[in-house]
Amino acid sequence: MAAQRSTLKILGVVSALVAATALGNAALAANPKLKIGFVGVTSGPAAAWGTSNVRSMQTLADMWNGAGGVKIGDKTYDIEVVTFDDQKDPKLSIQGMEKMAQQGIHYVVGPNVDDGAAAVRPVAEKNNIIYFPYAFPKTLYQKPASNAVLGMVANYQSGPAIYKYLKDNKGVKTIAFVAANESDPLSQRDSGVEAAKALGLKVVASKDTYANDTTDFTPVLTPIVALKPDLLVLSGVAPANAPLLIRAARELGYTGLMSTETAQDANVLKEGAGKLADGFISVGGASTPEIRSDQMVKFIDTYTKKFGEYNDESNTKVYALEYIVDTLKANPAAVDNIGEFKKTMDTFSAPNPYLKDANARLTYVGMTSFGQKRQLSVPMVVNEYENGAFKTLFVGHVD
């Protein structure tokens, strides 16, 4: 029995050594983590904006990590997405960016609104963080600012294109605006009014506002509907508010066109307004079935399987993490040095994996709007909602 116990003890020691060796080898073989942050809204009326960011980043990271990681220079990394819900509160946006700085993160996607993007600027600049807001104030992207990169098409780029299309193709001559009484939508309203006037459209209403927590929009829209504008623009409207505004306008007898320059969620429109939302025009995700590549199809399929649904806006949101990683590939020194990243942006060009066109490239743009390359080049897709889904109205580009 003593000999048997001795043998078992030896076998146990050998097994433990084998297990320890295996764990050690696994640890040696594991890829280092490259942390990319997200600070933005994933709760409340605007939750769809930030949720599509996070889900896009997580889906793409899973695809890359599952394929063995991302090779940047002589190292291969697994991408780790670190998220923070700022609840659309600028104070929380600052807290979120500070947490990213504490973790040594140099690249952050978000915030999703103007106030949050402006609030985090000092933190980003102090802590050497490049961030990719979905917010439109030009001061974020014009010199002396240099750490913010616009992640999508701005309203002052898409608005004029939408109004011109509707003027030329739908006979729009008069236009009205309504906006939430917050800096982000008010700013979008003001630039929309300016663009409409430049196109020769008659602005019949531009001062009507509502509180963002409004649930009954009838009093707000009654005087506007009475003016019978050809086009009613819901400036900067949050996804949760859009169907309520649409429903109220239609129930008041409004028969004209409605549009917005913010991205929307087809499921939210379907649940909140149903058939009343048919014909609603919005900026869509940067892909359509006609232009998307096999890689984009794979991304959509992976995303849908992971989360049980897909948000059209993720056709745009997939780009931020792709740009970050591809720019780092172009200059590995930028992994820990945002100065190198900024230098690379001016000449960066890489194949666009999400478009069918073999000549499509990822580049930084924005010279016309900002005087420096501080915007991701993504297709400007404008959608029309119909029968529970978006269909493409037209596709444009920004220089």
KELUM-991414 format. One line per 3 residues: their letters; for each residue x, y, z of N, C-alpha, C. Coordinates in steps of 0.05 Angstrom, whole numbers. Layout:
BEGIN
a> X:Y:Z:X:Y:Z:X:Y:Z; ...
END
This chain:
BEGIN
maa> 17:-24:0:0:0:0:18:25:0; 40:24:16:58:47:17:70:52:-10; 78:30:-24:89:34:-51:69:45:-70
qrs> 43:36:-67:22:47:-85:18:76:-80; 17:84:-54:14:112:-48:37:129:-59; 61:118:-57:84:132:-67:83:136:-97
tlk> 74:114:-110:71:116:-140:50:137:-147; 27:137:-133:6:156:-139:15:185:-134; 32:188:-113:42:214:-107:60:224:-129
ilg> 77:206:-139:95:214:-161:80:221:-186; 59:205:-191:42:210:-215:28:237:-212; 19:243:-187:6:269:-182:25:292:-187
vvs> 50:289:-178:70:310:-182:76:314:-212; 79:291:-227:84:293:-256:61:306:-270; 36:299:-262:12:311:-274:12:341:-270
alv> 18:349:-245:19:377:-239:40:392:-255; 63:379:-258:84:392:-274:76:395:-303; 63:374:-314:53:375:-341:33:397:-345
aat> 14:399:-326:-7:419:-327:5:447:-326; 25:450:-307:38:476:-304:53:484:-329; 66:464:-341:81:470:-366:62:478:-389
alg> 39:464:-390:19:470:-411:8:498:-407; 2:505:-382:-8:532:-376:13:553:-383; 38:547:-376:59:566:-383:62:570:-412
naa> 61:548:-427:63:550:-456:40:566:-468; 16:561:-457:-8:576:-466:-5:605:-461; 6:612:-437:10:640:-430:30:653:-449
laa> 51:638:-456:71:648:-475:59:652:-502; 40:634:-509:29:635:-536:6:656:-539; -5:665:-516:-28:684:-517:-19:711:-529
npk> -36:722:-546:-30:748:-557:-33:770:-536; -16:791:-538:-20:814:-520:-46:828:-528; -58:842:-509:-83:856:-513:-78:885:-523
lki> -92:893:-542:-93:921:-551:-120:932:-544; -121:949:-524:-147:960:-514:-155:984:-530; -180:983:-540:-192:1006:-554:-218:1013:-539
gfv> -221:1038:-532:-243:1046:-515:-268:1055:-530; -290:1055:-516:-315:1068:-525:-326:1084:-502; -333:1109:-507:-347:1126:-487:-370:1139:-502
gvt> -394:1131:-495:-418:1141:-508:-443:1131:-496; -465:1138:-509:-492:1132:-497:-502:1105:-505; -508:1088:-486:-520:1062:-491:-546:1058:-474
sgp> -556:1079:-464:-582:1078:-449:-597:1103:-454; -624:1102:-450:-641:1125:-455:-650:1128:-483; -663:1151:-491:-675:1154:-517:-655:1152:-540
aaa> -630:1158:-536:-610:1157:-557:-593:1132:-556; -601:1112:-541:-585:1088:-536:-577:1074:-562; -594:1075:-583:-588:1061:-607:-562:1071:-620
wgt> -556:1097:-617:-531:1107:-629:-506:1094:-617; -504:1094:-591:-480:1082:-578:-480:1052:-579; -504:1040:-577:-505:1010:-577:-495:1000:-604
snv> -501:1014:-626:-491:1004:-652:-461:1007:-653; -449:1028:-640:-420:1030:-637:-408:1006:-624; -418:1001:-599:-407:980:-583:-409:953:-597
rsm> -433:947:-607:-437:921:-620:-420:918:-645; -416:939:-660:-399:938:-683:-370:932:-675; -361:946:-655:-333:942:-645:-330:913:-635
qtl> -349:904:-619:-346:877:-607:-347:855:-628; -365:859:-648:-367:839:-670:-341:838:-686; -330:861:-693:-306:861:-709:-282:850:-693
adm> -281:857:-667:-259:846:-650:-261:816:-648; -285:806:-645:-289:776:-644:-280:763:-670; -287:775:-692:-279:764:-718:-248:764:-721
wng> -236:785:-714:-206:786:-716:-193:768:-696; -202:769:-671:-190:752:-650:-194:722:-657; -217:715:-667:-223:687:-674:-205:677:-697
agg> -196:696:-713:-178:689:-736:-149:690:-728; -143:694:-702:-115:693:-693:-104:719:-684; -120:741:-686:-111:767:-677:-104:785:-700
vki> -94:809:-693:-87:830:-712:-57:834:-711; -44:832:-734:-15:836:-736:-9:865:-741; 5:877:-722:14:905:-725:44:905:-721
gdk> 59:911:-742:88:909:-740:96:880:-736; 113:876:-716:123:849:-710:107:836:-687; 84:847:-679:68:836:-658:40:830:-668
tyd> 28:809:-656:0:802:-662:-16:807:-637; -37:823:-639:-53:831:-616:-81:818:-618; -93:813:-594:-122:810:-592:-133:837:-585
iev> -155:844:-598:-168:870:-592:-188:867:-569; -185:884:-549:-203:884:-526:-218:911:-526; -245:909:-527:-261:933:-528:-270:940:-499
vtf> -262:964:-490:-269:973:-463:-291:994:-466; -314:990:-453:-337:1008:-458:-345:1023:-432; -357:1046:-437:-368:1063:-416:-393:1077:-426
ddq> -415:1073:-412:-440:1086:-419:-441:1113:-405; -441:1135:-422:-442:1162:-410:-470:1172:-407; -490:1156:-415:-518:1163:-411:-525:1190:-424
kdp> -510:1199:-444:-514:1224:-457:-510:1248:-439; -494:1244:-418:-489:1265:-398:-459:1273:-400; -453:1298:-407:-426:1307:-411:-408:1302:-387
kls> -419:1304:-363:-403:1299:-339:-394:1270:-338; -412:1252:-346:-404:1224:-347:-385:1218:-370; -388:1233:-392:-370:1230:-414:-341:1235:-405
iqg> -338:1256:-388:-312:1263:-378:-301:1240:-360; -319:1230:-343:-311:1208:-325:-302:1184:-342; -317:1178:-363:-310:1156:-380:-283:1159:-394
mek> -278:1183:-404:-252:1188:-417:-229:1187:-397; -234:1196:-373:-213:1194:-352:-207:1165:-345; -228:1148:-345:-223:1119:-340:-207:1107:-363
maq> -212:1116:-387:-196:1106:-410:-166:1114:-406; -162:1138:-398:-135:1148:-393:-121:1132:-371; -136:1126:-350:-124:1110:-328:-115:1082:-337
qgi> -129:1072:-357:-121:1045:-368:-101:1047:-390; -91:1070:-396:-70:1074:-416:-80:1070:-444; -106:1075:-448:-118:1072:-475:-114:1098:-491
hyv> -104:1095:-515:-98:1119:-532:-119:1124:-553; -136:1104:-559:-156:1107:-580:-184:1100:-570; -202:1119:-573:-229:1117:-562:-250:1124:-583
vgp> -270:1108:-586:-293:1113:-603:-314:1127:-587; -326:1149:-598:-346:1165:-584:-335:1191:-574; -351:1207:-559:-380:1204:-553:-398:1208:-578
nvd> -424:1205:-572:-444:1205:-594:-459:1232:-598; -455:1251:-580:-469:1277:-583:-450:1300:-578; -458:1324:-587:-441:1347:-587:-430:1354:-559
dga> -447:1356:-539:-439:1364:-512:-417:1345:-501; -422:1319:-504:-403:1300:-494:-376:1301:-508; -377:1304:-535:-352:1305:-551:-336:1330:-543
aav> -350:1352:-539:-336:1377:-531:-325:1375:-503; -340:1362:-485:-332:1361:-457:-307:1344:-453; -303:1323:-469:-279:1306:-464:-254:1316:-478
rpv> -256:1337:-494:-233:1347:-508:-209:1352:-490; -212:1367:-468:-188:1372:-451:-176:1347:-440; -193:1328:-433:-182:1302:-422:-167:1287:-443
aek> -178:1286:-467:-165:1272:-489:-138:1285:-496; -138:1311:-498:-113:1325:-505:-92:1322:-483; -100:1324:-458:-81:1321:-436:-69:1293:-434
nni> -85:1273:-441:-76:1245:-437:-69:1231:-463; -65:1246:-484:-56:1234:-510:-75:1213:-520; -100:1221:-523:-121:1203:-533:-132:1215:-559
iyf> -133:1198:-580:-147:1204:-604:-175:1193:-601; -196:1210:-606:-223:1199:-603:-239:1205:-628; -259:1188:-632:-275:1188:-656:-304:1194:-650
pya> -312:1219:-647:-339:1226:-640:-359:1223:-664; -384:1220:-656:-406:1221:-675:-421:1247:-668; -407:1269:-671:-417:1295:-663:-407:1315:-683
fpk> -421:1337:-687:-416:1353:-711:-403:1381:-708; -399:1392:-684:-387:1419:-682:-360:1420:-697; -357:1439:-715:-333:1441:-731:-308:1447:-714
tly> -312:1460:-691:-289:1467:-674:-275:1443:-663; -289:1420:-663:-275:1396:-653:-255:1386:-673; -258:1393:-698:-241:1381:-719:-224:1402:-734
qkp> -227:1427:-727:-211:1449:-738:-188:1456:-720; -166:1465:-731:-144:1474:-715:-152:1497:-697; -142:1498:-672:-120:1483:-661:-127:1455:-651
asn> -153:1447:-651:-160:1419:-643:-148:1400:-663; -139:1376:-653:-128:1356:-672:-132:1328:-662; -144:1324:-639:-147:1297:-628:-174:1284:-635
avl> -193:1299:-645:-219:1287:-652:-221:1282:-682; -233:1259:-688:-237:1251:-716:-266:1244:-720; -280:1258:-737:-309:1253:-741:-313:1226:-754
gmv> -330:1210:-741:-334:1182:-749:-355:1177:-770; -369:1198:-779:-391:1195:-798:-394:1220:-815; -414:1220:-832:-421:1244:-847:-436:1263:-830
any> -428:1288:-830:-441:1309:-813:-467:1318:-825; -484:1330:-808:-510:1339:-818:-507:1362:-838; -486:1379:-835:-482:1401:-854:-470:1391:-880
qsg> -464:1365:-881:-456:1353:-906:-479:1337:-919; -494:1323:-902:-517:1307:-913:-542:1324:-917; -547:1343:-899:-571:1360:-901:-575:1372:-929
pai> -555:1388:-938:-558:1400:-964:-563:1379:-987; -550:1356:-984:-553:1335:-1005:-582:1325:-1005; -593:1321:-980:-621:1311:-978:-641:1332:-989
yky> -638:1357:-980:-656:1378:-989:-655:1382:-1019; -631:1381:-1030:-628:1385:-1059:-642:1362:-1074; -638:1337:-1064:-650:1314:-1077:-681:1317:-1077
lkd> -692:1325:-1054:-721:1327:-1051:-731:1351:-1067; -715:1372:-1069:-723:1395:-1086:-724:1387:-1115; -704:1372:-1124:-701:1365:-1152:-720:1342:-1160
nkg> -725:1323:-1141:-740:1299:-1149:-768:1298:-1137; -774:1313:-1116:-800:1312:-1103:-815:1339:-1103; -803:1359:-1116:-816:1385:-1118:-818:1400:-1092
vkt> -801:1395:-1073:-802:1409:-1047:-795:1439:-1051; -812:1456:-1041:-807:1485:-1042:-807:1498:-1015; -823:1487:-996:-824:1498:-969:-815:1478:-949
iaf> -803:1487:-927:-791:1469:-908:-794:1480:-880; -799:1462:-860:-802:1470:-832:-783:1453:-815; -774:1464:-793:-756:1450:-775:-767:1449:-747
vaa> -763:1426:-733:-769:1424:-705:-746:1409:-692; -739:1417:-667:-716:1405:-654:-719:1404:-624; -706:1385:-612:-705:1384:-583:-690:1408:-573
nes> -697:1418:-549:-684:1442:-538:-658:1434:-524; -639:1424:-541:-613:1417:-531:-593:1426:-552; -568:1430:-544:-548:1442:-562:-543:1426:-587
dpl> -543:1400:-586:-537:1383:-609:-559:1386:-630; -584:1380:-625:-605:1384:-645:-609:1413:-654; -605:1432:-635:-609:1460:-643:-587:1469:-663
sqr> -563:1459:-658:-541:1465:-677:-547:1453:-705; -558:1428:-705:-565:1416:-730:-587:1431:-744; -606:1440:-728:-628:1456:-740:-618:1481:-753
dsg> -600:1495:-739:-590:1521:-750:-574:1517:-776; -558:1496:-777:-543:1491:-802:-562:1481:-824; -584:1467:-816:-604:1458:-836:-618:1482:-848
vea> -626:1501:-831:-639:1525:-840:-621:1540:-860; -596:1543:-853:-577:1556:-870:-575:1543:-897; -573:1516:-897:-571:1501:-922:-596:1503:-939
aka> -619:1502:-926:-644:1505:-940:-647:1532:-954; -639:1552:-940:-641:1579:-952:-622:1582:-976; -598:1570:-973:-578:1570:-995:-588:1557:-1020
lgl> -606:1537:-1016:-617:1523:-1039:-642:1537:-1050; -650:1559:-1038:-673:1573:-1047:-700:1563:-1037; -699:1546:-1016:-724:1536:-1004:-735:1557:-985
kvv> -761:1558:-983:-774:1577:-964:-777:1564:-937; -765:1575:-917:-766:1564:-889:-790:1576:-876; -810:1559:-869:-835:1570:-858:-836:1567:-827
ask> -818:1551:-816:-817:1548:-787:-789:1538:-779; -777:1551:-759:-749:1544:-751:-744:1549:-722; -764:1556:-706:-760:1563:-678:-775:1544:-659
dty> -789:1524:-669:-805:1506:-652:-787:1485:-639; -789:1482:-613:-773:1463:-598:-790:1446:-579; -777:1426:-568:-791:1409:-548:-770:1398:-528
and> -779:1391:-505:-761:1378:-485:-756:1350:-494; -732:1340:-489:-724:1313:-499:-740:1291:-487; -753:1296:-463:-769:1275:-450:-798:1278:-457
ttd> -805:1293:-477:-833:1297:-486:-844:1270:-496; -869:1265:-489:-882:1240:-499:-907:1247:-517; -918:1271:-512:-941:1280:-529:-931:1304:-546
ftp> -927:1299:-571:-917:1320:-589:-939:1335:-604; -964:1329:-598:-986:1343:-612:-985:1373:-608; -982:1384:-584:-980:1413:-581:-957:1426:-596
vlt> -935:1411:-597:-911:1422:-611:-916:1423:-641; -928:1403:-652:-930:1401:-681:-955:1414:-693; -975:1419:-677:-1000:1430:-688:-996:1456:-704
piv> -981:1476:-694:-977:1500:-710:-960:1496:-735; -942:1476:-734:-925:1471:-757:-941:1457:-779; -957:1437:-771:-974:1423:-791:-993:1442:-804
alk> -1003:1462:-790:-1021:1481:-801:-1009:1497:-824; -982:1499:-824:-968:1514:-845:-965:1498:-870; -970:1472:-869:-969:1453:-892:-942:1455:-907
pdl> -920:1451:-893:-894:1452:-908:-891:1427:-926; -877:1429:-947:-872:1406:-964:-854:1386:-950; -836:1396:-933:-817:1379:-919:-815:1388:-890
lvl> -818:1368:-871:-814:1373:-843:-789:1359:-834; -770:1375:-824:-744:1363:-816:-744:1361:-785; -739:1336:-776:-736:1331:-747:-706:1332:-740
sgv> -697:1356:-735:-668:1361:-731:-657:1346:-707; -636:1330:-712:-622:1317:-691:-639:1298:-674; -660:1287:-685:-679:1272:-669:-667:1246:-659
apa> -672:1240:-633:-663:1215:-622:-680:1192:-632; -669:1168:-635:-685:1146:-646:-711:1140:-632; -711:1144:-605:-736:1138:-590:-757:1159:-594
nap> -749:1183:-601:-769:1205:-605:-779:1206:-634; -764:1196:-653:-772:1198:-681:-800:1187:-686; -806:1162:-678:-833:1151:-684:-855:1166:-670
lli> -850:1178:-647:-871:1194:-633:-877:1219:-648; -856:1232:-659:-861:1256:-675:-875:1250:-701; -866:1228:-714:-878:1220:-739:-908:1214:-735
raa> -914:1198:-715:-942:1190:-709:-959:1215:-704; -948:1233:-687:-964:1257:-681:-969:1274:-706; -949:1277:-723:-953:1293:-747:-973:1281:-765
rel> -972:1255:-769:-991:1242:-787:-1019:1242:-776; -1022:1238:-750:-1048:1239:-738:-1061:1267:-738; -1044:1287:-740:-1054:1314:-743:-1061:1321:-772
gyt> -1056:1302:-790:-1064:1306:-817:-1042:1315:-836; -1017:1315:-826:-994:1322:-843:-989:1301:-865; -988:1309:-890:-985:1291:-912:-959:1295:-928
glm> -942:1314:-918:-917:1320:-933:-895:1300:-926; -871:1307:-935:-847:1291:-930:-835:1298:-902; -821:1278:-890:-807:1282:-865:-779:1270:-868
ste> -760:1284:-855:-732:1274:-857:-717:1282:-832; -693:1270:-830:-674:1278:-809:-646:1272:-819; -626:1285:-807:-598:1280:-814:-585:1261:-794
taq> -600:1251:-775:-589:1232:-756:-597:1204:-764; -580:1184:-757:-586:1156:-764:-608:1146:-746; -624:1128:-756:-647:1117:-742:-647:1087:-741
dan> -664:1075:-725:-667:1047:-721:-693:1038:-733; -692:1021:-754:-717:1012:-767:-736:998:-748; -725:982:-730:-743:967:-711:-758:987:-693
vlk> -744:1008:-684:-757:1028:-667:-779:1042:-682; -774:1049:-707:-794:1062:-723:-818:1044:-727; -812:1018:-732:-834:999:-737:-851:996:-712
ega> -838:993:-689:-853:989:-664:-868:1014:-656; -857:1038:-661:-869:1063:-651:-888:1077:-670; -884:1072:-696:-901:1087:-715:-913:1069:-737
gkl> -902:1045:-741:-913:1027:-760:-915:1039:-788; -937:1036:-801:-940:1045:-829:-939:1076:-831; -945:1089:-809:-943:1119:-809:-915:1129:-815
adg> -895:1112:-810:-867:1120:-815:-859:1116:-844; -876:1103:-860:-868:1099:-888:-862:1126:-902; -840:1127:-916:-832:1151:-929:-813:1168:-913
fis> -808:1161:-888:-790:1177:-871:-761:1174:-882; -747:1196:-885:-720:1197:-897:-699:1203:-875; -678:1188:-875:-657:1192:-855:-630:1184:-867
vgg> -609:1193:-854:-582:1184:-862:-580:1155:-852; -570:1138:-869:-568:1110:-862:-539:1101:-857; -536:1075:-852:-510:1064:-850:-495:1065:-876
ast> -469:1064:-875:-452:1069:-899:-450:1044:-917; -472:1031:-922:-472:1008:-939:-500:1002:-949; -502:992:-973:-527:982:-984:-522:955:-996
pei> -542:939:-1000:-538:912:-1012:-523:914:-1039; -527:936:-1054:-515:938:-1080:-485:943:-1079; -475:956:-1057:-447:963:-1056:-430:947:-1036
rsd> -443:931:-1019:-428:917:-998:-412:893:-1008; -389:889:-996:-372:867:-1003:-379:842:-988; -366:820:-995:-370:795:-980:-363:798:-951
qmv> -342:814:-945:-333:819:-918:-355:833:-902; -369:852:-915:-390:866:-902:-414:847:-896; -419:830:-915:-441:810:-911:-434:792:-887
kfi> -409:784:-886:-400:767:-864:-402:782:-837; -395:807:-837:-397:824:-812:-426:825:-803; -444:831:-822:-472:833:-815:-483:806:-804
dty> -475:785:-817:-484:758:-808:-473:752:-780; -448:758:-775:-436:752:-749:-449:769:-727; -453:794:-733:-466:813:-715:-494:803:-708
tkk> -509:795:-728:-537:787:-724:-538:762:-707; -520:743:-712:-519:718:-696:-511:725:-667; -494:744:-663:-484:750:-637:-505:765:-620
fge> -520:783:-632:-539:799:-617:-568:794:-623; -574:777:-643:-601:771:-649:-616:791:-666; -603:812:-674:-614:833:-690:-592:849:-703
ynd> -599:866:-722:-579:883:-735:-589:912:-737; -572:931:-733:-579:959:-735:-565:971:-760; -581:982:-778:-570:992:-803:-547:1012:-798
esn> -548:1027:-776:-528:1046:-770:-500:1033:-766; -500:1008:-760:-474:994:-756:-459:991:-783; -473:996:-805:-459:997:-831:-439:1020:-831
tkv> -445:1041:-815:-426:1063:-811:-407:1058:-788; -418:1048:-766:-402:1045:-741:-380:1024:-743; -382:1006:-762:-361:986:-766:-334:999:-773
yal> -336:1023:-784:-312:1035:-796:-292:1045:-775; -300:1056:-752:-282:1068:-733:-260:1050:-725; -267:1026:-715:-246:1007:-706:-229:998:-729
eyi> -241:995:-752:-225:987:-776:-204:1008:-783; -212:1034:-782:-193:1055:-788:-171:1056:-767; -178:1053:-741:-158:1054:-720:-137:1033:-725
vdt> -146:1008:-728:-127:986:-731:-111:988:-757; -124:995:-779:-109:997:-804:-89:1019:-804; -95:1041:-790:-75:1063:-788:-51:1054:-771
lka> -57:1039:-750:-35:1028:-734:-18:1008:-749; -31:992:-767:-16:974:-784:3:990:-802; -7:1012:-812:9:1029:-830:33:1041:-816
npa> 30:1046:-790:52:1057:-774:51:1046:-746; 64:1023:-741:63:1010:-715:72:1027:-692; 89:1047:-698:98:1065:-676:75:1080:-664
avd> 53:1081:-677:29:1096:-667:14:1081:-645; 21:1056:-641:7:1041:-620:8:1056:-593; 31:1067:-587:34:1082:-562:42:1111:-566
nig> 38:1121:-590:46:1148:-596:26:1161:-616; 8:1177:-605:-13:1189:-622:-2:1209:-642; 22:1220:-636:35:1238:-655:41:1224:-681
efk> 49:1199:-679:55:1183:-703:29:1177:-717; 7:1172:-702:-19:1168:-714:-28:1192:-731; -25:1216:-719:-33:1240:-733:-17:1244:-758
ktm> 9:1239:-758:26:1242:-782:16:1222:-803; 9:1199:-796:1:1178:-815:-25:1185:-828; -43:1198:-814:-70:1205:-824:-68:1220:-851
dtf> -49:1238:-854:-48:1255:-877:-43:1240:-903; -29:1218:-902:-24:1202:-926:-36:1175:-926; -50:1168:-905:-61:1141:-902:-80:1133:-924
sap> -77:1108:-934:-95:1097:-953:-93:1066:-951; -116:1054:-950:-117:1024:-948:-142:1014:-962; -142:990:-971:-166:979:-984:-190:980:-966
npy> -213:987:-977:-238:987:-962:-250:959:-963; -249:944:-940:-259:916:-941:-289:914:-942; -304:936:-939:-333:934:-937:-348:942:-962
lkd> -333:951:-983:-345:958:-1008:-337:938:-1030; -356:933:-1048:-351:914:-1070:-331:925:-1089; -330:951:-1093:-312:964:-1111:-283:958:-1103
ana> -268:945:-1121:-240:937:-1114:-222:962:-1111; -231:985:-1122:-214:1009:-1121:-221:1026:-1097; -242:1018:-1081:-250:1035:-1058:-228:1035:-1037
rlt> -223:1058:-1025:-201:1061:-1006:-212:1073:-980; -198:1066:-958:-202:1080:-933:-182:1103:-933; -192:1127:-929:-175:1151:-927:-187:1170:-907
yvg> -171:1188:-897:-182:1209:-880:-189:1233:-897; -212:1246:-892:-221:1269:-908:-227:1291:-889; -240:1312:-899:-248:1335:-883:-235:1361:-889
mts> -218:1362:-910:-205:1387:-917:-224:1409:-923; -246:1403:-937:-265:1424:-945:-280:1434:-920; -289:1416:-902:-304:1424:-879:-287:1435:-856
fgq> -263:1424:-853:-247:1429:-829:-220:1441:-834; -210:1440:-858:-184:1450:-864:-162:1430:-856; -169:1407:-847:-149:1386:-841:-164:1359:-842
krq> -149:1338:-845:-160:1311:-848:-168:1300:-821; -192:1306:-813:-202:1297:-787:-230:1285:-790; -234:1268:-810:-259:1255:-815:-254:1229:-829
lsv> -269:1208:-822:-268:1182:-836:-283:1184:-862; -272:1174:-883:-286:1173:-908:-304:1149:-909; -330:1153:-906:-349:1132:-908:-371:1141:-928
pmv> -383:1122:-942:-404:1130:-961:-427:1143:-947; -439:1164:-959:-462:1177:-949:-487:1164:-960; -499:1147:-945:-523:1133:-954:-547:1146:-942
vne> -566:1153:-958:-591:1165:-949:-614:1145:-954; -629:1139:-933:-649:1118:-934:-678:1129:-933; -696:1113:-943:-724:1118:-939:-737:1094:-926
yen> -752:1098:-904:-764:1076:-890:-790:1068:-904; -793:1041:-907:-817:1031:-920:-822:1002:-911; -846:997:-902:-855:970:-895:-835:956:-875
gaf> -827:971:-855:-811:959:-833:-781:958:-839; -772:969:-861:-744:968:-867:-735:993:-883; -709:997:-884:-698:1019:-900:-692:1010:-928
ktl> -697:1028:-947:-688:1024:-975:-671:1048:-982; -652:1044:-1000:-633:1065:-1007:-647:1086:-1025; -644:1111:-1017:-654:1133:-1034:-632:1142:-1053
fvg> -608:1148:-1042:-585:1154:-1058:-559:1151:-1042; -536:1150:-1055:-510:1147:-1042:-492:1170:-1052; -479:1184:-1033:-461:1205:-1040:-434:1202:-1025
hvd> -417:1222:-1028:-391:1221:-1016:-383:1249:-1005; -364:1249:-986:-354:1274:-974:-324:1275:-980; -314:1300:-986:-285:1302:-991:-271:1312:-966
END
